[in-house]
Each structure stands twice: as C-alpha cells, then as structure tokens.
C-alpha cells in the first residue's frame, strides 16, 4: 500500500515539475508580460497539467 502511495506521489511530482518548468520558461521567455498575462498562462498550464494527468491516468 505504501509503495503505491509513494509511486503516485512521484507521478504527481513529475506533473508539477512540468507545470513549473512551463511557468519558468514563460516568465523568462516573455519578461515584458503583464501580471494578468502571467496569471492567465499559469492557469492555462494548470489546465494542461490536469489534462496530462487524466491522459496518463495519474
């Protein structure tokens, strides 16, 4: 049971890291973006990570 929980945590961490890398790339790639644009991109990336989690069945 504990191994399954640990494995699930690693999967969730990978999804989070993908989201975090996307946010970092956005912030360094588009430094002139407004705060509103930053928030919108973070939300879109969040939805993409939710979709990725469903697609990969995490």
MDTraj code that builds the backbone (N, CA, C; nanometers):
import mdtraj as md
import numpy as np

residues = "UNK UNK UNK UNK UNK UNK UNK UNK UNK UNK UNK UNK UNK UNK UNK UNK UNK UNK UNK UNK UNK UNK UNK UNK UNK UNK UNK UNK UNK UNK UNK UNK UNK UNK UNK UNK UNK UNK UNK UNK UNK UNK UNK UNK UNK UNK UNK UNK UNK UNK UNK UNK UNK UNK UNK UNK UNK UNK".split()
xyz = np.array([
    [0.0823, -0.1203, 0.0000],
    [0.0000, 0.0000, 0.0000],
    [0.0862, 0.1260, 0.0000],
    [0.1914, 0.1242, 0.0820],
    [0.2767, 0.2412, 0.0927],
    [0.3562, 0.2638, -0.0364],
    [0.3956, 0.1563, -0.1032],
    [0.4684, 0.1702, -0.2294],
    [0.3807, 0.2345, -0.3353],
    [0.2523, 0.1973, -0.3365],
    [0.1592, 0.2552, -0.4334],
    [0.1436, 0.4051, -0.4095],
    [0.1324, 0.4441, -0.2835],
    [0.1209, 0.5855, -0.2484],
    [0.2474, 0.6616, -0.2860],
    [0.3625, 0.6033, -0.2606],
    [0.4898, 0.6664, -0.2949],
    [0.5035, 0.6818, -0.4459],
    [0.4650, 0.5787, -0.5213],
    [0.4717, 0.5839, -0.6677],
    [0.3790, 0.6909, -0.7219],
    [0.2594, 0.7025, -0.6637],
    [0.1636, 0.8055, -0.7039],
    [0.2192, 0.9446, -0.6758],
    [0.2890, 0.9599, -0.5636],
    [0.3475, 1.0900, -0.5298],
    [0.4536, 1.1297, -0.6307],
    [0.5340, 1.0339, -0.6762],
    [0.6352, 1.0638, -0.7777],
    [0.5711, 1.1066, -0.9090],
    [0.4620, 1.0429, -0.9461],
    [0.3915, 1.0800, -1.0687],
    [0.3377, 1.2217, -1.0573],
    [0.2766, 1.2533, -0.9428],
    [0.2240, 1.3882, -0.9231],
    [0.3359, 1.4913, -0.9234],
    [0.4510, 1.4567, -0.8685],
    [0.5648, 1.5483, -0.8658],
    [0.6145, 1.5749, -1.0082],
    [0.6136, 1.4736, -1.0929],
    [0.6554, 1.4928, -1.2323],
    [0.5621, 1.5898, -1.3031],
    [0.4312, 1.5749, -1.2827],
    [0.3339, 1.6661, -1.3438],
    [0.3576, 1.8076, -1.2930],
    [0.3802, 1.8230, -1.1634],
    [0.4068, 1.9545, -1.1054],
    [0.5340, 2.0149, -1.1646],
    [0.6372, 1.9349, -1.1802],
    [0.7627, 1.9852, -1.2366],
    [0.7443, 2.0304, -1.3815],
    [0.6631, 1.9590, -1.4574],
    [0.6336, 2.0006, -1.5954],
    [0.5648, 2.1367, -1.5934],
    [0.4671, 2.1533, -1.5027],
    [0.3981, 2.2814, -1.4910],
    [0.4948, 2.3917, -1.4495],
    [0.5779, 2.3633, -1.3513],
    [0.6736, 2.4627, -1.3015],
    [0.7722, 2.5042, -1.4096],
    [0.8220, 2.4100, -1.4852],
    [0.9150, 2.4420, -1.5949],
    [0.8454, 2.5285, -1.6987],
    [0.7181, 2.4983, -1.7271],
    [0.6420, 2.5816, -1.8207],
    [0.6283, 2.7244, -1.7716],
    [0.5997, 2.7415, -1.6436],
    [0.5864, 2.8762, -1.5866],
    [0.7204, 2.9496, -1.5910],
    [0.8284, 2.8804, -1.5574],
    [0.9609, 2.9432, -1.5600],
    [0.9989, 2.9841, -1.7020],
    [0.9747, 2.8956, -1.7971],
    [1.0044, 2.9289, -1.9373],
    [0.9236, 3.0504, -1.9809],
    [0.7966, 3.0543, -1.9427],
    [0.7131, 3.1691, -1.9783],
    [0.7686, 3.2971, -1.9165],
    [0.8015, 3.2937, -1.7887],
    [0.8467, 3.4150, -1.7210],
    [0.9805, 3.4660, -1.7742],
    [1.0713, 3.3766, -1.8085],
    [1.1993, 3.4207, -1.8635],
    [1.1908, 3.4463, -2.0141],
    [1.1009, 3.3769, -2.0808],
    [1.0877, 3.3934, -2.2262],
    [1.0114, 3.5179, -2.2657],
    [0.9186, 3.5603, -2.1808],
    [0.8374, 3.6784, -2.2094],
    [0.8421, 3.7715, -2.0875],
    [0.9564, 3.8365, -2.0657],
    [0.9699, 3.9197, -1.9448],
    [0.8825, 4.0452, -1.9465],
    [0.8385, 4.0894, -2.0623],
    [0.7567, 4.2102, -2.0706],
    [0.6077, 4.1822, -2.0499],
    [0.5718, 4.0575, -2.0180],
    [0.4312, 4.0220, -1.9963],
    [0.3766, 4.0930, -1.8729],
    [0.2489, 4.1273, -1.8807],
    [0.1830, 4.1915, -1.7671],
    [0.1509, 4.0853, -1.6614],
    [0.1250, 4.1284, -1.5387],
    [0.0868, 4.0312, -1.4349],
    [-0.0380, 3.9504, -1.4729],
    [-0.1327, 4.0134, -1.5402],
    [-0.2531, 3.9423, -1.5840],
    [-0.2169, 3.8305, -1.6820],
    [-0.1278, 3.8593, -1.7750],
    [-0.0842, 3.7569, -1.8691],
    [-0.0125, 3.6429, -1.7970],
    [0.0669, 3.6764, -1.6969],
    [0.1357, 3.5731, -1.6182],
    [0.0349, 3.4798, -1.5511],
    [-0.0674, 3.5380, -1.4918],
    [-0.1694, 3.4575, -1.4240],
    [-0.2452, 3.3720, -1.5245],
    [-0.2829, 3.4293, -1.6374],
    [-0.3570, 3.3537, -1.7388],
    [-0.2754, 3.2361, -1.7912],
    [-0.1483, 3.2571, -1.8154],
    [-0.0633, 3.1485, -1.8640],
    [-0.0473, 3.0410, -1.7569],
    [-0.0348, 3.0808, -1.6326],
    [-0.0241, 2.9823, -1.5243],
    [-0.1521, 2.8990, -1.5145],
    [-0.2671, 2.9618, -1.5319],
    [-0.3946, 2.8889, -1.5290],
    [-0.4045, 2.7931, -1.6463],
    [-0.3673, 2.8398, -1.7656],
    [-0.3709, 2.7530, -1.8844],
    [-0.2766, 2.6339, -1.8652],
    [-0.1577, 2.6596, -1.8148],
    [-0.0643, 2.5496, -1.7885],
    [-0.1187, 2.4537, -1.6831],
    [-0.1922, 2.5062, -1.5870],
    [-0.2535, 2.4212, -1.4861],
    [-0.3578, 2.3282, -1.5486],
    [-0.4406, 2.3842, -1.6368],
    [-0.5394, 2.3010, -1.7061],
    [-0.4714, 2.1958, -1.7930],
    [-0.3613, 2.2338, -1.8560],
    [-0.2871, 2.1366, -1.9361],
    [-0.2305, 2.0250, -1.8493],
    [-0.1843, 2.0603, -1.7302],
    [-0.1312, 1.9566, -1.6414],
    [-0.2426, 1.8649, -1.5917],
    [-0.3620, 1.9190, -1.5691],
    [-0.4763, 1.8352, -1.5312],
    [-0.5105, 1.7406, -1.6456],
    [-0.5100, 1.7932, -1.7671],
    [-0.5350, 1.7088, -1.8837],
    [-0.4285, 1.6020, -1.8995],
    [-0.3048, 1.6377, -1.8748],
    [-0.1955, 1.5408, -1.8836],
    [-0.2118, 1.4327, -1.7779],
    [-0.2527, 1.4705, -1.6608],
    [-0.2742, 1.3726, -1.5528],
    [-0.3860, 1.2757, -1.5908],
    [-0.4936, 1.3275, -1.6515],
    [-0.6027, 1.2382, -1.6948],
    [-0.5598, 1.1503, -1.8104],
    [-0.4833, 1.2073, -1.9033],
    [-0.4381, 1.1320, -2.0203],
    [-0.3443, 1.0191, -1.9789],
    [-0.2557, 1.0475, -1.8842],
    [-0.1611, 0.9476, -1.8383],
    [-0.2176, 0.8626, -1.7244],
    [-0.3411, 0.8929, -1.6827],
    [-0.4123, 0.8184, -1.5781],
    [-0.3374, 0.8199, -1.4447],
    [-0.2984, 0.9396, -1.4012],
    [-0.2300, 0.9530, -1.2710],
    [-0.3334, 0.9762, -1.1653],
])
top = md.Topology()
chain = top.add_chain()
for i, resn in enumerate(residues, 1):
    res = top.add_residue(resn, chain, resSeq=i)
    for name in ("N", "CA", "C"):
        top.add_atom(name, md.element.get_by_symbol(name[0]), res)
traj = md.Trajectory(xyz[None], top)
